[in-house]
Amino acid sequence: MKLFLNSIFLFFSIFSIYKIETEYIYNPFFKIKEISFLGQFSMIKNEASKLATELYEKNIWEVNIELLEKQLKKDIRIDEVAIEFNEIGKINIEINQKKPEYYVEIQRKTYSVDSKGKIYSFLNEDEIKELPIIFVGNENEILEVTKILEKIKDENLLQMISQIYYENSKEINFLIGENTIIKTNEEVLPKKYNVLRELFINVSKNKKIEYIDLRFDGYVVKSTGDEKDGKK
């Protein structure tokens, strides 16, 4: 009797699995027929096209959305990913690629850099914006520069910076205006940047400033033609 009941249970289990497979897993009704890509993904068009080919005609029950999102986020160019089945047979994939915070030049090659100071693409792969160009010798130096930039809360001052030159850990030069250099380093406190723009504007009304050095007490201002530095 026990053997008979076990056989009946096994039969219904197999039958249930068969019904699930035929009615849900392998039912053409659940196959993906439409794939929509949303957001900004110009840098990964080829990868998106390949992904669409892989997903097309696949059953929705075979797609692990969470795993697919994790796989896409491994791409250093991607910032955010959101995937959903808004209708049966239709899948939406929203991809937002990273936006350049700065550009960096290393050994005559120019790259896009994200807000964390990480290189994620070549310049010609990304959108072109009016952003500062950082000249460094290696990627570690980028992080030193971005740590300094994070201290500057004056957005107008940040917009005035056109080029940044990493000389060494003790001297990092920002170019503002036409030819004025701001000499700084990681030891300079954030408060010294708070009045820098106003100082530059006021002094440059009467003099052509060669550089402003923030690395010492006060502000060391050197104007073109000055025989010696003047402290402000």
Backbone torsions as a table, in degrees:
resi	resn	phi	psi	omega
1	MET	NA	-44.5	179.5
2	LYS	-61.6	-41.8	178.9
3	LEU	-62.6	-39.3	-179.6
4	PHE	-65.3	-44.3	178.9
5	LEU	-64.2	-38.8	176.7
6	ASN	-62.6	-38.6	179.7
7	SER	-66.3	-42.3	178.0
8	ILE	-62.2	-44.1	179.6
9	PHE	-61.7	-43.3	179.4
10	LEU	-63.4	-40.2	-179.3
11	PHE	-62.2	-47.3	-178.6
12	PHE	-68.9	-31.2	176.7
13	SER	-65.8	-46.2	179.3
14	ILE	-64.6	-40.4	-179.9
15	PHE	-64.2	-39.6	179.7
16	SER	-65.1	-43.7	178.1
17	ILE	-61.4	-42.0	179.4
18	TYR	-61.8	-44.0	-179.7
19	LYS	-64.1	-41.1	178.9
20	ILE	-62.5	-45.0	-178.8
21	GLU	-64.4	-45.4	-176.3
22	THR	-74.2	-34.1	-175.2
23	GLU	-92.2	-22.0	-176.8
24	TYR	-122.4	-60.6	-173.6
25	ILE	-65.5	-44.6	-176.0
26	TYR	-104.5	9.4	179.3
27	ASN	-73.9	124.6	-179.7
28	PRO	-56.6	-24.0	-179.9
29	PHE	-58.7	-29.5	-176.3
30	PHE	-96.5	7.4	178.6
31	LYS	-76.4	144.6	179.7
32	ILE	-76.1	119.2	-178.5
33	LYS	-112.3	-17.4	-177.2
34	GLU	-139.2	126.9	-179.2
35	ILE	-123.9	120.8	-179.2
36	SER	-114.2	127.7	175.4
37	PHE	-101.7	127.8	-178.5
38	LEU	-120.2	165.6	176.9
39	GLY	89.9	-157.4	-179.5
40	GLN	-110.7	114.1	-177.0
41	PHE	-146.0	33.1	-175.9
42	SER	-60.1	-31.7	-177.7
43	MET	-74.6	-18.7	-175.7
44	ILE	-121.0	33.7	-179.4
45	LYS	-58.9	-41.8	-179.2
46	ASN	-64.4	-42.5	179.3
47	GLU	-66.2	-36.9	179.3
48	ALA	-66.2	-40.5	178.3
49	SER	-63.7	-41.2	178.1
50	LYS	-64.2	-41.2	179.4
51	LEU	-63.8	-40.8	179.0
52	ALA	-61.1	-40.3	178.2
53	THR	-63.0	-39.7	-179.2
54	GLU	-69.3	-33.1	-175.8
55	LEU	-86.4	-27.0	-175.8
56	TYR	-60.8	133.3	-179.7
57	GLU	73.3	2.3	177.0
58	LYS	-81.2	145.1	179.0
59	ASN	-73.9	139.8	-176.4
60	ILE	-61.5	-26.4	-179.8
61	TRP	-73.3	-12.8	-179.3
62	GLU	-93.3	-6.6	-175.7
63	VAL	-99.2	117.0	176.3
64	ASN	-92.0	100.3	-174.7
65	ILE	-60.2	-45.3	-178.4
66	GLU	-60.9	-43.2	179.5
67	LEU	-67.0	-39.7	179.8
68	LEU	-64.4	-40.2	177.6
69	GLU	-63.0	-42.5	178.9
70	LYS	-62.2	-41.0	-179.9
71	GLN	-64.6	-42.0	-179.9
72	LEU	-66.7	-37.4	-178.4
73	LYS	-68.8	-13.1	176.8
74	LYS	-69.3	-21.0	177.7
75	ASP	-70.5	121.2	-174.5
76	ILE	-63.0	-18.6	-178.6
77	ARG	-83.2	-12.4	-175.0
78	ILE	-97.4	134.4	178.7
79	ASP	-96.8	-51.3	-177.9
80	GLU	-137.6	149.5	178.1
81	VAL	-139.1	136.9	174.4
82	ALA	-140.9	126.2	-177.4
83	ILE	-124.2	137.6	177.6
84	GLU	-153.4	151.8	170.4
85	PHE	-95.7	100.5	-178.9
86	ASN	-82.5	-22.6	174.2
87	GLU	-145.5	158.8	177.7
88	ILE	-63.6	128.4	179.9
89	GLY	85.7	-0.7	-179.9
90	LYS	-126.4	135.3	-179.9
91	ILE	-128.8	134.3	176.2
92	ASN	-106.3	129.9	178.1
93	ILE	-123.0	107.3	179.9
94	GLU	-98.9	121.3	-178.2
95	ILE	-123.7	127.6	174.0
96	ASN	-118.4	111.4	-179.4
97	GLN	-77.7	164.8	-179.7
98	LYS	-66.6	151.8	176.3
99	LYS	-110.4	141.8	-177.7
100	PRO	-68.3	133.0	174.3
101	GLU	-96.5	-36.1	176.9
102	TYR	-147.4	169.3	168.7
103	TYR	-114.5	150.6	-179.8
104	VAL	-135.1	139.2	177.4
105	GLU	-113.2	123.0	176.9
106	ILE	-129.1	119.3	178.7
107	GLN	51.3	48.9	175.1
108	ARG	66.9	14.7	174.1
109	LYS	-115.3	136.3	-175.4
110	THR	-109.6	134.0	-175.7
111	TYR	-127.4	161.6	171.1
112	SER	-92.3	141.4	-177.8
113	VAL	-124.0	137.1	179.5
114	ASP	-84.2	-177.1	-175.6
115	SER	-65.8	-17.1	179.3
116	LYS	-95.5	4.3	178.7
117	GLY	82.0	19.8	-178.8
118	LYS	-101.4	132.6	175.3
119	ILE	-70.5	133.3	178.7
120	TYR	-131.2	-8.1	177.2
121	SER	-166.9	165.9	170.0
122	PHE	-76.8	155.4	-178.0
123	LEU	-57.8	-42.8	-175.7
124	ASN	-73.1	-5.5	176.4
125	GLU	-91.4	-13.4	-169.5
126	ASP	-116.8	169.1	175.2
127	GLU	-69.5	145.8	-178.0
128	ILE	-98.2	125.2	178.1
129	LYS	-127.4	167.8	175.3
130	GLU	-85.5	91.7	-177.2
131	LEU	-130.6	156.8	177.6
132	PRO	-62.0	144.4	174.4
133	ILE	-104.2	125.7	-179.4
134	ILE	-100.9	125.9	179.3
135	PHE	-103.9	114.4	-178.0
136	VAL	-136.9	172.3	178.9
137	GLY	-97.8	-22.8	179.9
138	ASN	-157.4	173.3	-175.6
139	GLU	-68.1	-31.4	179.4
140	ASN	-61.6	-34.0	-179.9
141	GLU	-69.1	-26.7	177.2
142	ILE	-60.2	-44.2	-178.1
143	LEU	-62.6	-37.0	178.0
144	GLU	-63.7	-40.1	180.0
145	VAL	-68.5	-45.8	-177.3
146	THR	-66.0	-29.4	175.7
147	LYS	-62.6	-36.6	178.2
148	ILE	-71.5	-43.7	-179.3
149	LEU	-61.2	-31.8	178.9
150	GLU	-66.2	-21.2	179.6
151	LYS	-78.1	-18.0	-176.7
152	ILE	-87.0	110.4	-178.6
153	LYS	-93.9	-13.2	179.5
154	ASP	-79.9	105.2	-177.5
155	GLU	-63.5	-34.7	179.3
156	ASN	-65.3	-37.5	177.2
157	LEU	-66.4	-42.1	178.2
158	LEU	-59.3	-38.6	-179.6
159	GLN	-70.0	-20.8	179.0
160	MET	-79.6	-17.9	-177.9
161	ILE	-79.7	121.3	-178.6
162	SER	-105.3	-33.9	-178.9
163	GLN	-142.1	149.1	179.4
164	ILE	-132.7	129.4	-177.7
165	TYR	-118.4	120.4	176.2
166	TYR	-88.7	106.4	178.2
167	GLU	-85.3	-51.4	175.5
168	ASN	-166.7	-179.1	-175.9
169	SER	-65.7	-18.5	-179.1
170	LYS	-96.0	-11.9	-178.7
171	GLU	-144.8	113.6	174.6
172	ILE	-124.6	125.6	-172.2
173	ASN	-109.4	127.5	174.6
174	PHE	-102.7	134.5	176.0
175	LEU	-99.4	121.0	175.9
176	ILE	-127.1	162.5	-176.7
177	GLY	62.1	-145.9	-179.8
178	GLU	-83.5	-49.4	-175.5
179	ASN	-143.2	16.1	-176.8
180	THR	-84.7	130.8	179.5
181	ILE	-103.7	134.0	172.8
182	ILE	-103.7	114.3	-179.5
183	LYS	-91.0	126.1	-177.1
184	THR	-151.6	179.9	172.3
185	ASN	-161.8	-177.1	-173.7
186	GLU	-69.7	-17.9	-178.3
187	GLU	-80.4	-15.7	-179.5
188	VAL	-68.7	130.5	-176.9
189	LEU	-75.0	150.1	-178.9
190	PRO	-55.1	-35.4	-175.9
191	LYS	-61.7	-23.8	-178.4
192	LYS	-71.6	-20.2	178.8
193	TYR	-84.5	-15.4	-173.8
194	ASN	-64.9	-31.9	-178.0
195	VAL	-110.6	5.0	-173.9
196	LEU	-62.9	-44.8	-178.0
197	ARG	-63.0	-44.9	179.5
198	GLU	-63.7	-40.2	177.5
199	LEU	-61.7	-45.7	180.0
200	PHE	-61.1	-47.0	-178.1
201	ILE	-63.1	-44.4	-177.9
202	ASN	-66.0	-44.4	-178.2
203	VAL	-71.6	-38.6	-176.3
204	SER	-70.2	-11.5	176.2
205	LYS	-64.8	-33.0	-175.6
206	ASN	-113.3	-20.7	-176.7
207	LYS	-134.6	154.0	172.8
208	LYS	-91.7	113.0	-173.4
209	ILE	-83.4	129.1	176.0
210	GLU	-83.0	-48.5	175.1
211	TYR	-158.3	159.7	170.5
212	ILE	-124.3	122.6	-176.5
213	ASP	-103.5	120.7	-178.2
214	LEU	-96.7	-0.3	-169.8
215	ARG	-82.2	-5.3	-178.0
216	PHE	-119.6	-179.1	175.8
217	ASP	-62.7	135.8	-178.6
218	GLY	72.0	-153.2	-179.6
219	TYR	-127.3	120.8	178.5
220	VAL	-92.3	114.9	-176.6
221	VAL	-111.4	124.5	177.4
222	LYS	-114.4	115.2	178.7
223	SER	-96.6	152.4	178.9
224	THR	-59.9	126.9	179.9
225	GLY	96.0	-11.5	177.3
226	ASP	-67.8	138.9	178.7
227	GLU	-79.5	-27.8	178.2
228	LYS	-146.6	162.3	-178.3
229	ASP	-67.1	148.4	175.9
230	GLY	-117.5	131.3	179.7
231	LYS	-92.9	137.7	178.1
232	LYS	-109.8	NA	NA
